[in-house]
Amino acid sequence: MSARSKAPRTCTSAAAATLVALVLGAGASLSMPMPASPQSRARGASPRRSTAVYPPRDTRVAGFEHRTHVVDRGMRCVECHANAGRSRSARDDLGPTVSTCLPCHERATSPWMATLASTVTPRTNLRFSHALHDGLGIACVACHVGVATSTATSRSALPSMRQCFACHAPRDLRRHAVALPPGTSALAGPSGCDTCHLAQPDGVLTTELSSGSLLPPPWMRDSHHGADWIVRHRWVAADRSGFCGTCHRESECVACHDGSVRPRRVHPGDFLTTHGAAAMRDASRCTTCHQQQDFCAVCHDRIGVSQSGPSDPRSPARFHPAGFASRVRGPQHHAIVAARNLSACASCHVERDCVSCHAELGLGGGISPHPPGFARQCAGLVDRGARACRQCHSDMATLRARCR
């Protein structure tokens, strides 16, 4: 039944926000914290609302009851919210004023009128046309569940996203919709995010608002931006890149993944100083995001802490710790590090770097990498891996004789 209907006890769609009541937040069709309806409890809906969408208000209209007006006296929503049926913007102020109430109430005997006069309703950060919904005959109570029987002026009867999904859900999210109240029917409305949410000229949603950040709810496509999102977002993005593109531009991803923006939630402010120790401790964790050859090596070359890059005058010790290439083996000696994690060495060095020191005189520096007594056990190694031996030994016949 529409707002123009004369049936006395039915709140209708002119009211689809009309019952945004004296304090509900007249100015929008949706709202802030609300006690979950039985239907929403059954589906696990949260009673909380995003303050980014519904900015909190400072005051309430104390002592006002919708039940008294709607149920007891049979008043229609449009009698107090006269402009709701004509409103085409969620930013319109649809609440009654003191002059609206004076035909029935006196200031002296209605203390709530004092707070009504001083109440400023914050504008909802949504796109919404009450006139469109009213024209479709959508009853107020279809969206503002429970407002007709409410005894307090709160936002509890303003609809949640799950309620909107009764008509506006994408196909894969219909299971999350909250059932409409008895006697109301769902319509097939548009399901794009920018149907209701504010968007920029290129179609990307506006997520940073004066009252907070717009974030997806926990139940929406596993995209809850919680504490573990920095790890999980890669999987969601891989499966649903288009969904991520609803709120994010590709340039945001590139800025972080290319390193032009430092993600301080991932790495602390002094991580450039300490990351070497972290990489030595668990290089596999680094490589979940960074490729050694095209990320680590390029940076080390550029700032002079690599084998092939220019020397950095600020770092006389360069990249490796003291004793890394000494003749006396200590816990940080490169032979031990290479045996433990050769791939870390190979991220900066090529085989010729090793040969330059370890090949026999004439090919390299003549520094043997082998332990004492190695010649007595190398015959089988020569037979199995002659190529490796040839990197440092030019005369394989002489080598085989020494190894017998």
FIBA-368531 format. One record per residue (C-alpha): residue in one letter; chain; x negated, y, z negated. Coordinates in steps of 0.2 Angstrom, whole numbers, plus 5000, padded with zeros to 4 digits. Example, Ala and Ser with C-alpha at 12.3 -4.5 7.8 and 13.67 -1.06 7.14 Angstrom:
<atoms>
+--------+--------+------+------+------+
| residu | chaine |   px |   py |   pz |
+--------+--------+------+------+------+
|      A |      A | 4938 | 4978 | 4961 |
|      S |      A | 4932 | 4995 | 4964 |
+--------+--------+------+------+------+
</atoms>
This chain:
<atoms>
+--------+--------+------+------+------+
| residu | chaine |   px |   py |   pz |
+--------+--------+------+------+------+
|      M |      A | 5000 | 5000 | 5000 |
|      S |      A | 4993 | 5017 | 5004 |
|      A |      A | 4992 | 5033 | 4994 |
|      R |      A | 5007 | 5039 | 5003 |
|      S |      A | 5018 | 5025 | 4997 |
|      K |      A | 5031 | 5030 | 4984 |
|      A |      A | 5031 | 5014 | 4974 |
|      P |      A | 5028 | 5021 | 4956 |
|      R |      A | 5016 | 5009 | 4948 |
|      T |      A | 5004 | 5004 | 4961 |
|      C |      A | 4987 | 5013 | 4963 |
|      T |      A | 4983 | 5014 | 4981 |
|      S |      A | 4970 | 5019 | 4992 |
|      A |      A | 4971 | 5037 | 4993 |
|      A |      A | 4965 | 5032 | 4977 |
|      A |      A | 4952 | 5021 | 4983 |
|      A |      A | 4943 | 5033 | 4974 |
|      T |      A | 4957 | 5042 | 4967 |
|      L |      A | 4956 | 5033 | 4951 |
|      V |      A | 4938 | 5038 | 4950 |
|      A |      A | 4947 | 5046 | 4936 |
|      L |      A | 4944 | 5061 | 4926 |
|      V |      A | 4927 | 5055 | 4921 |
|      L |      A | 4924 | 5040 | 4932 |
|      G |      A | 4913 | 5051 | 4943 |
|      A |      A | 4926 | 5059 | 4954 |
|      G |      A | 4915 | 5061 | 4969 |
|      A |      A | 4911 | 5043 | 4974 |
|      S |      A | 4919 | 5027 | 4976 |
|      L |      A | 4906 | 5017 | 4967 |
|      S |      A | 4897 | 5018 | 4950 |
|      M |      A | 4886 | 5014 | 4935 |
|      P |      A | 4887 | 5001 | 4921 |
|      M |      A | 4903 | 4992 | 4921 |
|      P |      A | 4909 | 4976 | 4911 |
|      A |      A | 4910 | 4962 | 4923 |
|      S |      A | 4927 | 4956 | 4929 |
|      P |      A | 4931 | 4937 | 4926 |
|      Q |      A | 4928 | 4935 | 4945 |
|      S |      A | 4911 | 4943 | 4944 |
|      R |      A | 4906 | 4934 | 4928 |
|      A |      A | 4910 | 4917 | 4937 |
|      R |      A | 4898 | 4922 | 4951 |
|      G |      A | 4885 | 4928 | 4939 |
|      A |      A | 4887 | 4947 | 4944 |
|      S |      A | 4877 | 4959 | 4934 |
|      P |      A | 4887 | 4973 | 4925 |
|      R |      A | 4873 | 4985 | 4928 |
|      R |      A | 4873 | 4998 | 4942 |
|      S |      A | 4858 | 5006 | 4951 |
|      T |      A | 4855 | 5024 | 4944 |
|      A |      A | 4847 | 5028 | 4961 |
|      V |      A | 4865 | 5026 | 4969 |
|      Y |      A | 4875 | 5032 | 4954 |
|      P |      A | 4866 | 5045 | 4945 |
|      P |      A | 4870 | 5045 | 4926 |
|      R |      A | 4881 | 5059 | 4920 |
|      D |      A | 4878 | 5069 | 4903 |
|      T |      A | 4896 | 5069 | 4896 |
|      R |      A | 4912 | 5060 | 4896 |
|      V |      A | 4930 | 5066 | 4895 |
|      A |      A | 4934 | 5060 | 4877 |
|      G |      A | 4951 | 5053 | 4873 |
|      F |      A | 4957 | 5051 | 4891 |
|      E |      A | 4966 | 5035 | 4895 |
|      H |      A | 4971 | 5029 | 4913 |
|      R |      A | 4982 | 5016 | 4906 |
|      T |      A | 4993 | 5029 | 4898 |
|      H |      A | 4995 | 5038 | 4914 |
|      V |      A | 4996 | 5024 | 4927 |
|      V |      A | 5004 | 5009 | 4917 |
|      D |      A | 5015 | 5018 | 4904 |
|      R |      A | 5020 | 5033 | 4914 |
|      G |      A | 5019 | 5026 | 4932 |
|      M |      A | 5009 | 5040 | 4939 |
|      R |      A | 5001 | 5038 | 4956 |
|      C |      A | 4982 | 5041 | 4958 |
|      V |      A | 4985 | 5055 | 4970 |
|      E |      A | 4994 | 5065 | 4957 |
|      C |      A | 4978 | 5069 | 4948 |
|      H |      A | 4966 | 5065 | 4963 |
|      A |      A | 4975 | 5075 | 4976 |
|      N |      A | 4960 | 5076 | 4988 |
|      A |      A | 4955 | 5058 | 4988 |
|      G |      A | 4965 | 5053 | 5003 |
|      R |      A | 4957 | 5067 | 5014 |
|      S |      A | 4939 | 5065 | 5008 |
|      R |      A | 4926 | 5059 | 5021 |
|      S |      A | 4911 | 5061 | 5010 |
|      A |      A | 4905 | 5052 | 4995 |
|      R |      A | 4898 | 5069 | 4989 |
|      D |      A | 4915 | 5077 | 4988 |
|      D |      A | 4921 | 5081 | 4970 |
|      L |      A | 4938 | 5071 | 4969 |
|      G |      A | 4941 | 5073 | 4950 |
|      P |      A | 4955 | 5083 | 4943 |
|      T |      A | 4952 | 5100 | 4936 |
|      V |      A | 4959 | 5108 | 4920 |
|      S |      A | 4973 | 5117 | 4931 |
|      T |      A | 4978 | 5099 | 4938 |
|      C |      A | 4982 | 5094 | 4920 |
|      L |      A | 4990 | 5110 | 4914 |
|      P |      A | 5008 | 5106 | 4921 |
|      C |      A | 5009 | 5091 | 4909 |
|      H |      A | 4996 | 5095 | 4895 |
|      E |      A | 4992 | 5110 | 4884 |
|      R |      A | 4974 | 5114 | 4880 |
|      A |      A | 4977 | 5115 | 4861 |
|      T |      A | 4985 | 5098 | 4860 |
|      S |      A | 4973 | 5089 | 4872 |
|      P |      A | 4955 | 5089 | 4866 |
|      W |      A | 4948 | 5080 | 4881 |
|      M |      A | 4952 | 5095 | 4892 |
|      A |      A | 4938 | 5104 | 4884 |
|      T |      A | 4925 | 5091 | 4889 |
|      L |      A | 4934 | 5090 | 4906 |
|      A |      A | 4931 | 5109 | 4909 |
|      S |      A | 4912 | 5107 | 4905 |
|      T |      A | 4909 | 5090 | 4914 |
|      V |      A | 4898 | 5091 | 4930 |
|      T |      A | 4899 | 5075 | 4940 |
|      P |      A | 4883 | 5070 | 4949 |
|      R |      A | 4885 | 5066 | 4968 |
|      T |      A | 4884 | 5048 | 4973 |
|      N |      A | 4870 | 5044 | 4985 |
|      L |      A | 4881 | 5034 | 4997 |
|      R |      A | 4890 | 5036 | 5013 |
|      F |      A | 4908 | 5033 | 5010 |
|      S |      A | 4925 | 5039 | 5017 |
|      H |      A | 4940 | 5038 | 5006 |
|      A |      A | 4951 | 5044 | 5020 |
|      L |      A | 4945 | 5029 | 5031 |
|      H |      A | 4949 | 5016 | 5018 |
|      D |      A | 4965 | 5025 | 5014 |
|      G |      A | 4970 | 5025 | 5032 |
|      L |      A | 4968 | 5006 | 5032 |
|      G |      A | 4980 | 5004 | 5017 |
|      I |      A | 4967 | 4998 | 5005 |
|      A |      A | 4973 | 4999 | 4987 |
|      C |      A | 4963 | 5008 | 4974 |
|      V |      A | 4963 | 4993 | 4963 |
|      A |      A | 4955 | 4983 | 4977 |
|      C |      A | 4939 | 4993 | 4974 |
|      H |      A | 4942 | 5000 | 4956 |
|      V |      A | 4946 | 4984 | 4947 |
|      G |      A | 4954 | 4987 | 4930 |
|      V |      A | 4955 | 5006 | 4931 |
|      A |      A | 4973 | 5006 | 4929 |
|      T |      A | 4973 | 4998 | 4912 |
|      S |      A | 4957 | 5006 | 4906 |
|      T |      A | 4957 | 5015 | 4889 |
|      A |      A | 4941 | 5025 | 4891 |
|      T |      A | 4934 | 5036 | 4903 |
|      S |      A | 4918 | 5027 | 4909 |
|      R |      A | 4911 | 5021 | 4926 |
|      S |      A | 4917 | 5003 | 4922 |
|      A |      A | 4930 | 5002 | 4935 |
|      L |      A | 4919 | 5008 | 4950 |
|      P |      A | 4914 | 4994 | 4962 |
|      S |      A | 4898 | 4985 | 4963 |
|      M |      A | 4889 | 4980 | 4979 |
|      R |      A | 4896 | 4962 | 4977 |
|      Q |      A | 4914 | 4970 | 4977 |
|      C |      A | 4910 | 4979 | 4993 |
|      F |      A | 4904 | 4963 | 5000 |
|      A |      A | 4921 | 4956 | 5000 |
|      C |      A | 4924 | 4966 | 5016 |
|      H |      A | 4906 | 4971 | 5021 |
|      A |      A | 4895 | 4956 | 5018 |
|      P |      A | 4883 | 4950 | 5031 |
|      R |      A | 4886 | 4932 | 5036 |
|      D |      A | 4872 | 4925 | 5025 |
|      L |      A | 4877 | 4935 | 5010 |
|      R |      A | 4896 | 4932 | 5009 |
|      R |      A | 4894 | 4919 | 4996 |
|      H |      A | 4888 | 4933 | 4984 |
|      A |      A | 4904 | 4943 | 4986 |
|      V |      A | 4916 | 4945 | 4971 |
|      A |      A | 4934 | 4940 | 4974 |
|      L |      A | 4946 | 4954 | 4976 |
|      P |      A | 4960 | 4956 | 4963 |
|      P |      A | 4976 | 4946 | 4966 |
|      G |      A | 4988 | 4954 | 4979 |
|      T |      A | 4974 | 4962 | 4989 |
|      S |      A | 4966 | 4956 | 5005 |
|      A |      A | 4948 | 4958 | 5012 |
|      L |      A | 4945 | 4966 | 5029 |
|      A |      A | 4931 | 4963 | 5041 |
|      G |      A | 4921 | 4979 | 5039 |
|      P |      A | 4904 | 4983 | 5046 |
|      S |      A | 4889 | 4975 | 5037 |
|      G |      A | 4874 | 4986 | 5041 |
|      C |      A | 4865 | 4993 | 5026 |
|      D |      A | 4867 | 5010 | 5033 |
|      T |      A | 4886 | 5009 | 5033 |
|      C |      A | 4885 | 5014 | 5015 |
|      H |      A | 4867 | 5018 | 5011 |
|      L |      A | 4859 | 5035 | 5016 |
|      A |      A | 4847 | 5033 | 5030 |
|      Q |      A | 4833 | 5043 | 5039 |
|      P |      A | 4834 | 5048 | 5057 |
|      D |      A | 4825 | 5033 | 5063 |
|      G |      A | 4837 | 5022 | 5054 |
|      V |      A | 4826 | 5017 | 5039 |
|      L |      A | 4835 | 5018 | 5022 |
|      T |      A | 4831 | 5032 | 5010 |
|      T |      A | 4824 | 5023 | 4995 |
|      E |      A | 4816 | 5037 | 4985 |
|      L |      A | 4830 | 5047 | 4978 |
|      S |      A | 4830 | 5061 | 4964 |
|      S |      A | 4839 | 5049 | 4952 |
|      G |      A | 4828 | 5034 | 4955 |
|      S |      A | 4821 | 5021 | 4968 |
|      L |      A | 4834 | 5011 | 4978 |
|      L |      A | 4829 | 4992 | 4976 |
|      P |      A | 4838 | 4976 | 4982 |
|      P |      A | 4847 | 4966 | 4968 |
|      P |      A | 4839 | 4950 | 4962 |
|      W |      A | 4852 | 4939 | 4972 |
|      M |      A | 4849 | 4947 | 4989 |
|      R |      A | 4838 | 4936 | 5000 |
|      D |      A | 4825 | 4932 | 4986 |
|      S |      A | 4819 | 4950 | 4988 |
|      H |      A | 4820 | 4956 | 4970 |
|      H |      A | 4805 | 4968 | 4968 |
|      G |      A | 4800 | 4962 | 4951 |
|      A |      A | 4783 | 4959 | 4943 |
|      D |      A | 4779 | 4945 | 4955 |
|      W |      A | 4784 | 4954 | 4971 |
|      I |      A | 4766 | 4959 | 4975 |
|      V |      A | 4763 | 4941 | 4978 |
|      R |      A | 4780 | 4935 | 4984 |
|      H |      A | 4783 | 4949 | 4997 |
|      R |      A | 4772 | 4940 | 5010 |
|      W |      A | 4784 | 4925 | 5011 |
|      V |      A | 4800 | 4935 | 5012 |
|      A |      A | 4792 | 4946 | 5025 |
|      A |      A | 4786 | 4931 | 5035 |
|      D |      A | 4804 | 4924 | 5035 |
|      R |      A | 4814 | 4940 | 5036 |
|      S |      A | 4803 | 4954 | 5043 |
|      G |      A | 4818 | 4963 | 5050 |
|      F |      A | 4826 | 4963 | 5033 |
|      C |      A | 4811 | 4972 | 5026 |
|      G |      A | 4811 | 4984 | 5040 |
|      T |      A | 4828 | 4990 | 5034 |
|      C |      A | 4818 | 5000 | 5020 |
|      H |      A | 4800 | 5000 | 5026 |
|      R |      A | 4791 | 5005 | 5041 |
|      E |      A | 4777 | 4995 | 5048 |
|      S |      A | 4765 | 5009 | 5045 |
|      E |      A | 4767 | 5006 | 5026 |
|      C |      A | 4761 | 4988 | 5028 |
|      V |      A | 4747 | 4993 | 5039 |
|      A |      A | 4741 | 5006 | 5027 |
|      C |      A | 4740 | 4994 | 5012 |
|      H |      A | 4733 | 4979 | 5022 |
|      D |      A | 4720 | 4989 | 5031 |
|      G |      A | 4714 | 4997 | 5015 |
|      S |      A | 4718 | 5015 | 5019 |
|      V |      A | 4729 | 5015 | 5004 |
|      R |      A | 4722 | 5008 | 4988 |
|      P |      A | 4736 | 4997 | 4980 |
|      R |      A | 4732 | 5001 | 4961 |
|      R |      A | 4745 | 4988 | 4955 |
|      V |      A | 4734 | 4975 | 4963 |
|      H |      A | 4716 | 4982 | 4960 |
|      P |      A | 4712 | 4994 | 4946 |
|      G |      A | 4704 | 5010 | 4949 |
|      D |      A | 4686 | 5004 | 4946 |
|      F |      A | 4688 | 4988 | 4956 |
|      L |      A | 4675 | 4994 | 4969 |
|      T |      A | 4663 | 4993 | 4955 |
|      T |      A | 4669 | 4976 | 4948 |
|      H |      A | 4675 | 4967 | 4963 |
|      G |      A | 4659 | 4958 | 4966 |
|      A |      A | 4660 | 4949 | 4950 |
|      A |      A | 4678 | 4944 | 4953 |
|      A |      A | 4674 | 4938 | 4971 |
|      M |      A | 4660 | 4927 | 4964 |
|      R |      A | 4671 | 4920 | 4951 |
|      D |      A | 4686 | 4916 | 4963 |
|      A |      A | 4682 | 4920 | 4981 |
|      S |      A | 4698 | 4909 | 4986 |
|      R |      A | 4709 | 4922 | 4978 |
|      C |      A | 4701 | 4936 | 4988 |
|      T |      A | 4703 | 4927 | 5004 |
|      T |      A | 4722 | 4925 | 5002 |
|      C |      A | 4723 | 4944 | 5008 |
|      H |      A | 4705 | 4948 | 5014 |
|      Q |      A | 4695 | 4940 | 5028 |
|      Q |      A | 4677 | 4939 | 5024 |
|      Q |      A | 4670 | 4942 | 5041 |
|      D |      A | 4681 | 4957 | 5046 |
|      F |      A | 4685 | 4965 | 5029 |
|      C |      A | 4671 | 4961 | 5017 |
|      A |      A | 4656 | 4961 | 5030 |
|      V |      A | 4662 | 4977 | 5039 |
|      C |      A | 4663 | 4987 | 5023 |
|      H |      A | 4646 | 4981 | 5016 |
|      D |      A | 4638 | 4985 | 5033 |
|      R |      A | 4645 | 5002 | 5032 |
|      I |      A | 4639 | 5007 | 5015 |
|      G |      A | 4622 | 4998 | 5016 |
|      V |      A | 4624 | 4983 | 5005 |
|      S |      A | 4622 | 4969 | 5018 |
|      Q |      A | 4608 | 4960 | 5028 |
|      S |      A | 4611 | 4970 | 5044 |
|      G |      A | 4618 | 4987 | 5038 |
|      P |      A | 4607 | 5002 | 5034 |
|      S |      A | 4599 | 5003 | 5017 |
|      D |      A | 4609 | 5012 | 5004 |
|      P |      A | 4598 | 5024 | 4994 |
|      R |      A | 4610 | 5024 | 4979 |
|      S |      A | 4608 | 5005 | 4977 |
|      P |      A | 4590 | 5000 | 4978 |
|      A |      A | 4595 | 4982 | 4972 |
|      R |      A | 4607 | 4981 | 4987 |
|      F |      A | 4620 | 4968 | 4986 |
|      H |      A | 4611 | 4953 | 4977 |
|      P |      A | 4606 | 4953 | 4959 |
|      A |      A | 4588 | 4953 | 4953 |
|      G |      A | 4579 | 4937 | 4956 |
|      F |      A | 4591 | 4931 | 4970 |
|      A |      A | 4577 | 4928 | 4982 |
|      S |      A | 4562 | 4925 | 4970 |
|      R |      A | 4550 | 4910 | 4971 |
|      V |      A | 4556 | 4905 | 4953 |
|      R |      A | 4573 | 4898 | 4953 |
|      G |      A | 4585 | 4905 | 4940 |
|      P |      A | 4604 | 4904 | 4937 |
|      Q |      A | 4607 | 4918 | 4950 |
|      H |      A | 4594 | 4911 | 4963 |
|      H |      A | 4602 | 4911 | 4981 |
|      A |      A | 4598 | 4892 | 4983 |
|      I |      A | 4610 | 4888 | 4968 |
|      V |      A | 4623 | 4900 | 4975 |
|      A |      A | 4622 | 4893 | 4992 |
|      A |      A | 4624 | 4876 | 4986 |
|      R |      A | 4639 | 4881 | 4976 |
|      N |      A | 4648 | 4891 | 4989 |
|      L |      A | 4639 | 4892 | 5006 |
|      S |      A | 4654 | 4900 | 5015 |
|      A |      A | 4652 | 4915 | 5004 |
|      C |      A | 4634 | 4917 | 5011 |
|      A |      A | 4640 | 4914 | 5029 |
|      S |      A | 4652 | 4928 | 5027 |
|      C |      A | 4637 | 4940 | 5029 |
|      H |      A | 4622 | 4929 | 5035 |
|      V |      A | 4619 | 4918 | 5050 |
|      E |      A | 4607 | 4903 | 5051 |
|      R |      A | 4593 | 4914 | 5058 |
|      D |      A | 4593 | 4924 | 5042 |
|      C |      A | 4588 | 4908 | 5032 |
|      V |      A | 4575 | 4902 | 5046 |
|      S |      A | 4566 | 4919 | 5045 |
|      C |      A | 4560 | 4914 | 5028 |
|      H |      A | 4561 | 4895 | 5027 |
|      A |      A | 4554 | 4890 | 5044 |
|      E |      A | 4536 | 4883 | 5046 |
|      L |      A | 4523 | 4896 | 5049 |
|      G |      A | 4524 | 4903 | 5067 |
|      L |      A | 4543 | 4902 | 5066 |
|      G |      A | 4546 | 4909 | 5049 |
|      G |      A | 4538 | 4913 | 5033 |
|      G |      A | 4533 | 4895 | 5029 |
|      I |      A | 4543 | 4895 | 5012 |
|      S |      A | 4549 | 4877 | 5010 |
|      P |      A | 4567 | 4876 | 5004 |
|      H |      A | 4564 | 4857 | 4999 |
|      P |      A | 4561 | 4851 | 4981 |
|      P |      A | 4544 | 4842 | 4976 |
|      G |      A | 4543 | 4825 | 4984 |
|      F |      A | 4556 | 4828 | 4997 |
|      A |      A | 4545 | 4821 | 5011 |
|      R |      A | 4546 | 4803 | 5003 |
|      Q |      A | 4565 | 4803 | 5006 |
|      C |      A | 4568 | 4813 | 5021 |
|      A |      A | 4567 | 4799 | 5034 |
|      G |      A | 4585 | 4795 | 5034 |
|      L |      A | 4590 | 4814 | 5034 |
|      V |      A | 4579 | 4817 | 5050 |
|      D |      A | 4588 | 4802 | 5059 |
|      R |      A | 4605 | 4808 | 5054 |
|      G |      A | 4603 | 4827 | 5056 |
|      A |      A | 4588 | 4831 | 5067 |
|      R |      A | 4597 | 4847 | 5073 |
|      A |      A | 4595 | 4855 | 5056 |
|      C |      A | 4577 | 4850 | 5055 |
|      R |      A | 4573 | 4858 | 5072 |
|      Q |      A | 4578 | 4875 | 5065 |
|      C |      A | 4563 | 4876 | 5055 |
|      H |      A | 4551 | 4862 | 5062 |
|      S |      A | 4545 | 4864 | 5080 |
|      D |      A | 4535 | 4847 | 5081 |
|      M |      A | 4548 | 4833 | 5077 |
|      A |      A | 4536 | 4819 | 5081 |
|      T |      A | 4524 | 4826 | 5067 |
|      L |      A | 4539 | 4828 | 5055 |
|      R |      A | 4545 | 4810 | 5058 |
|      A |      A | 4527 | 4804 | 5054 |
|      R |      A | 4527 | 4814 | 5038 |
|      C |      A | 4544 | 4808 | 5032 |
|      R |      A | 4539 | 4789 | 5035 |
+--------+--------+------+------+------+
</atoms>
